[in-house]
Amino acid sequence: MKIILTLFTLMCSTLLFAQQWTDVASVPGSSSSKHHPVTFSINGIGYSVAGSNSFEVSTSTSHKYDPITDSWTTMSDFPGASRGFSYGVSDGEFGYMGFGYNTQTGSYLDDLWKFNPVSETWQELASCPCQARTHPAFIHLDGKIFVGVGGSSSGNRDDWWQYDIALNSWSAKPDFPGVPRHHPYYFDLDGYAYVGFGHGNGIFKDFYRYDPDSELWEEMNDFPGEGRVAGTQFSHDGYGYILSGDGDNHDYLETGEFWKYNPANDSWSQLPSHPGLSRWAPGSFLIDGKAYLVQGQERFLGFPGAAYTNGMIVFDLDLYNSPFSINENPSDITVSVFPNPFTDQLNIKLNGNFIPDETTITVLDLLGKKLRELKLTDQAINLSDLAAGTYTLLIKSNDVSQCIKLVKD
């Protein structure tokens, strides 16, 4: 019995580890090792544009990535001013990028550009009447682009602006309620813009939500980890995600931390970190439920002595987020667990060959470490003392076993 349990536990852990970060094709070219690339995806293709290279020179190079062939193609250079510290976003049909800093002229930028993926051409749009700036929040919501906070020639900003794509016009909106800052994390969810963390007079962990209909800001719960800055972010399938960056001392994190935000209960849970230490100012895009982390500065030597990378890694979010079950007899799935994700109590319904009085429940962490083992004497178990995160539930009764991935909010 013990040998069978050990082997099945190993299989469960192996399946979970299969849902980890893996290497894919690097961005080609001698100048593609850079930080602050402008990244977005459109119709299953990822894009990386501009950014600052290892000589701290602003670039204009552009590349596109095809996940089917796992290959990059070099495109024509971006036609506007070369730049770093800029951001981009996609509305599903076109790409948009703007702002940033040009090292060749020492200029802060306030421009905005639209990318057509069919013709692979750029069109300059109306510049923001706001102060030019570096690494602001840059969010698309329902035909509008919201830009705010960021660093400028006169210091950190807390203003907030809306660009109407159809009207090609800008308007000022209520200021961001936190202290002025640059390099925040941000994403859109369910018609709201979320902005927080970043660097100003300190490195922050506060977090805010903006409602474009009421034009009101609401303070959310603070981030549960240490304050952070200069990572990357995206939203997917009703959740927000933040990835990598620097910690509260503006130096690398010991792991490339990956966190998931649940707007339903204003809470965070941690996902598997990417390999190595954290990256400073990487890019990211999402294609078919897979998160791609690209370029950035690998901070293992400490700032400013660090290595720039043109590498890219990928994590399958859809596979990771989908509760799955695996039985030693695949044709005989006999256990249901709900709710999943859960908060405190987990309900277990046994059918078929599972005998309640002879059923053992084992809770494992992502490393396969046993956290809890108990006999199933009721159809509900209390796991309120577990931290938010991902676990494996191993259910065994005589010669029948089932392994289920659990997510605790």
N, C-alpha and C positions, 0 to 999 in steps of 0.2 A: 504493500500500500504506500509506504513512504517513498519508494523508488518511483512509482507511478506519479505521485504528487509532485516530486521534484522535477521529473521530466516535463509534466504538463505546465508547471510554473515556469520552467525555462522556455517552453514554447510560447506561453503568453507574453513573457518579457521580450522574446525575440520578435514577436509580431509587433509589439509596441515600438521597439527600437527600429523596426523597418520604416516607421513613420517619422524619420528624422531628416536632418539637413543633408543634402548630397551635392556634390560638385557638378556643375554643368559648364558649358563653354564660356571661356573668358572673352572679354571685349578685345578685339584685335587692335593692333597699332601701337607704336612706341609712345604715344601721348595719351593712351587710354587708362593709365594708372592715375587716378585722380579722385579728389573728394568733391562733394556737392554737385554730382551730376544731376541734371534735370531728367526725371524719369516718369513715365506713364505708359499705359498700354491701351491699344485700340484694336478691336476685332481680332484678338488672339495674337497680336504682335507687340513686343515690348520695345521701348525706345529709351536711349540714353543720349542726352544732348549737353554739350558745353561742360562746365565744371573747371576746377583748377587742378593743374597737373603737379608733378612732384617738384617742379621748380617754382611753384606758386605763381604760375602764369595762367591767366584766364584763357580758355580755349573756346573754339566754335565747332569742334568736330561732332559729328552725329552718327549714330549707329542704330540699327534695328535688329531685333532678335526673334527668330522663329523657333518656338519650342518643339515643333514637329521634327525638324532636322537638327535641332540643338546647334544652331549656327547663327553668327552675327554677319550682317552686311553693312559695309561702310556707305553712308549716304553723303550727299552734298553738305558742305558746312552750313551751319546756321547763319543766315545773312545779316542778323543784327550784330550789335557789339558783342564781342566775346565776353564771357562772364563766368564767375563762380558765385556761390552764395545765393543762387536763384532757385525758383521752384516751378513745377509744372503740374498740370492736372488734365484729365480727359473727361469730356462729357459723353463719351461712348461713341461719338462720331468724329470729333476733332480733338486735337491737343492744344493746350494753352500754356504759355510760359512767360515769365517776366521778372522784372526787378533784378537785384543782384549787384555785383561790383566788378568793374573792369580794372584789372591791375595795371594794364598798359597805360591808361590815362589817369588812374586814381579816381575814377568817377563812380558815384552811386547812381543806380539806374531806376527809372520809374516807368519804363515802357511795358507794353503787353503785346504778345504775338500769338497768332493762330496757325496751327499746323494742319494741313490737309494730307491724310495718309495715302490717298489715292494718287495724287500728283506729286506727293512728297515736296510740297512747297510751303513757304511761310508767308503770312500776310500780317503787316503791322497794323495794330488796332489803336484806339485812343489811349494815350498815356494817362496815368493816374494824376489828378491835380494835387495829390498828396505829396508829402516829402519823399524823395527817393530813398530806397532802403535795401538792406540785405536780409537774407533769410527770414521773411515774414511767414505767418500762416497763410495758406493759399488753398482755398476750398471751393469746390463746385457744388451748387445746390439749385436744382430746378431752374436752369437757364440763367443763373447768376454766378458770378465768381466773387467770393469774399476774400479780402486781403486786409491784414492788420498786424499790429505789433511789428517787431523787427528792429534792426539797428540802422541808424542814419548818421550823417555827418555831425549831427548835434546830439547824438546819444540814442538810447533805447526809446521806443515808441509804444503808445497804448491806444492809438487811434484805430478805427475800423471802417473799411470802405467796401461798397458794393459796386460791382461792374455788371451792367445789364447787357448780355450778349446780343439780344435782338436789337437793342437801341444803340449799341456801341457807346455807352455813356457811363460815367461814374457818379456816385453820390455818397456823401459822408453819412455814417450811421453812428449810433451811440458807442462811445469808447469802450474798449475792453476794460472790465472792472478790476482786474488785478494790477499789480505794479508793472510799469513798462519793462519790456524784455525783448530778447531776440532768440532765434533758434528754438521756438516752442515745438511741441508735438501737437498734431491736430488731425481731425478726420471728420467726415460727415456721417450721420446716422439718422434715419427716419425723419428727414427734413430739418434736422438741427445741425449746427456747426459746433464741434467740441474743440476747445483750445486750452492748453495748459503746459505746465513745467517750463523749461527753458532757462535762460540766463539773463540776469539783470544785476541788481545789487544782491548777488547770491545766486544759487541754483535752486529752482523751485520744484514743488510737488503739488501745488494747487491746480485746480481743474474747473473749467467753466463751460456752460452750454449757452449757445445763442439761438434764439427763435427768430427767424427772419420775418415771420408774420407779425408778431407783436413787437419786434425789435427790442426785446428784453434779454438781458443776460441773467443767468442763474448759476450760483456757485454750487458745484458738486462736491462729493467726498474727495478728500486728498488722496493722492496715489499712495498705496501702502508700502511701496519700496522706497529706496533712497531717491532724492531729487535727481533729475537727469536733464540732459541737454544734448542736442546735436545727433539725434538718431534719425530714424525714418518711421513711416506710419502709413496705414491704409485702413479701409473698412471693407467688410465682406460678410454677406449673409446675415445682416442684423447685428454685427459686432464690430467694435473698433479694435485695432491692433497697433502696438508700438514695439519697436524693435531696435536693439543695440543703442549706441550713443555713449556719452560720458556720464559718470556718476556725480555725486554732490560735491566732489572736490575738483571737478572739471578734468578728471583723468579717467583712464579706462576702467570699465567694470571687469570683475574677475571672470565673468562669463558674458557671452553675447545675449543678454536677457531679452526674452520675448514674452509680451504680456497681452492678454485679451480683456477687453472691456465689455461688460454686459450692461446696456442702458436700462434694462428692465428693473434691476435692483441697484444700479449705480455702484457696481463692484468690479474688482479686477481679479484675474487668476493667471498664474504663470504657466507658460508653455515651454517645451524644450528649447534651451538656448542654442544659438548657432555655434559651430566649432570655434575654438580659440577664444581670445579675449574679445571685448566689444570693439566695434568699428566706429570711428568718428566720421560723421557726415557721409554715410553711404546713401545710395538710392534704392528704391524698391518699386516693383510693380506686381500686379496680380493677373494671372492668366489661367482660366479654367480651374479655379479653386486652388491654384498653387501660388505660393508667395516666393518671389525671387528677390534676393538681396544682392546688390551689385555695387562694385567699386567701394570707395571710401578709404579711410586711412586706418591701417591696422596699428593699434596703439601699444603694442607689446613692448616697445622701447621707451614709452613715455613721451609726452608732448614736450617740445616739438620734434624730438628725434623719433620718427616713426616711419613705417613703410607704407607706401601708397600701393593700392592693388587695382588690377583690372579684372579680378576674379569675380565669379558669381556662383551662388549656391541657391538651392531651392528646397522648399518645405511644402508638402502636400497637406494643405489645411482641410480640404474636404474629407480626405481619408481620415485625418486625425480627429476631426470634429464629429464624424458620424459614428454613433455607438454601434459596435459590431459584436457578434457572438460567434464562437467557434466551438464545436462539439467534437469529441473523439469519433462520434458517428454523425457526420454532417446531415444525414437524412432524419435525424432524431433530435431536433431542437426542442428542449422540454422545459426551459426556464424563461420567464419574462421578469424584467426588473424595471421599476418605474417609481418616481419620475427620473429621467436621465437627460439633462443634468438635474441634480438634486441639491437640496439645501441642508437639511438635517436628517430626515427620516427617509429610509429606502425601503420600498415595498418589493417583496419577492414572491412570485407566484410559481409554484411547482406543478408540473404536469408529468404524465408518462412515467418514466422509470425512476424519477427522484422520489425517495421516501423521506418525508419530513423528519422523522425521528433519527434517521441515519444520514442526514445531510450536513456536511461541514461547509462553512463559509469562511474563506480566507481573503483578506484585503491586502493587496500588495501595492507598493509605490512603483514609480516608473523604472526603478533599478531592480525590481523584483524582490525588494526587501519586504518581509512579512510584517505587517502593521497590526493585524487583528486576526484572530481565529476563534470561531465560535460554532456551536451547534445551533441549527435553525430550529428553535422551539416556537417561533411565532412567524407570521408572514411579514413582519416589519422589523428592521434593525435601525438603531440610532447611531449615526456617524457624525453627530454634530461637532465632536471635538477634532475632526480632521480639518486641516487647512484647505482653503480653496485650491483646486488643482485637478490633476488627472490620476486615476487609480485603476487597478485591475481587480476585478472580483472573480475569484476562483471558487466554483461551486462543485462539490463532489459528493456523490452518493453511490456507495459500492463501486462498481466498475464504470460508472457514468460520470463524465466531467464536462463542465462548460466554463468558458472564459469570457468575461464581458468587460468592456472598457467602461469606466465610470467617470463622469465629470461632475465635480462639486463646485457650485457657484460660490 
